[in-house]
């Protein structure tokens, strides 16, 4: 096959291939230059250098977060609740992006902030980032997430799927709701613990709509504790009780599957304790498969 076809089969985007051709030194087969319209052969070693990172307007700032995994292709950051992932009109700085740029600056590295998955400002947990443009689409295509949600009430079934279309609410800038003309949305769930008028639920979003788990659980009659936007109450949580606790993805080149986990943050752990849950539910979470 042609080199460009082979590169696409390896996960490179057309944009990445163009940038290597025009902004770097191009592609090589066994050390010799090779054009993208030329054929490749079994046993050849294809190499290339990524072009320089584009300029970014994100200002380095000290922002609290933990790095729980990092290699040449991927970084997984554990974000506290209350921090936006990237700058917006309402949150121009103090974001996870600002914190990552500060981390790069302190370590004498250049780069940009490339989150593969985004979580709400008041959602805590794992955020997968690509270290370069080559890795980004491969990580995005292979990423699977499991969230822990503390919801109000006891669900009728111990596991199942919520399939209901989600669209923008007419009366809110940020709110979503289940509506006939919404986008198809599916959330799989498993109940880990019940008691204290609440349930601890492991949720795996099959689709990736804005506020999907929050909207689906509210639609199901079990809004997240603390989620006042969707009918929850603040008796045991001051923010919506949602934490991205498990992240699985596939590394470029090697194809190795990586699984990273994050324990419940202090506020959700305290709420679970108030509901009478012991820590044994973690073993049930460990058995979840993607």
Protein Blocks (a to p, Z undefined) as FASTA:
>chain_A
ZZklmmmmnopafklmmmmmmmmnbjaeehiacdfkbccdehiacddddddddddfbdcd
ddddddfbdcfkbccddddehiafbdcfklmghplklmmmmmmmmnopacddddfbdcdf
klgcjddddfbfklmmmmmmmpccddddddedjdfbfbdcddddddddfkbfkbccddfk
lccdddddddfbgcehiacdddddfblcehklmmmmmmnopacehilmnopafklbcbdc
dddfbdcdddehjlpacdddddddfklmmmmmmnopafklmmmmmmpcZZ
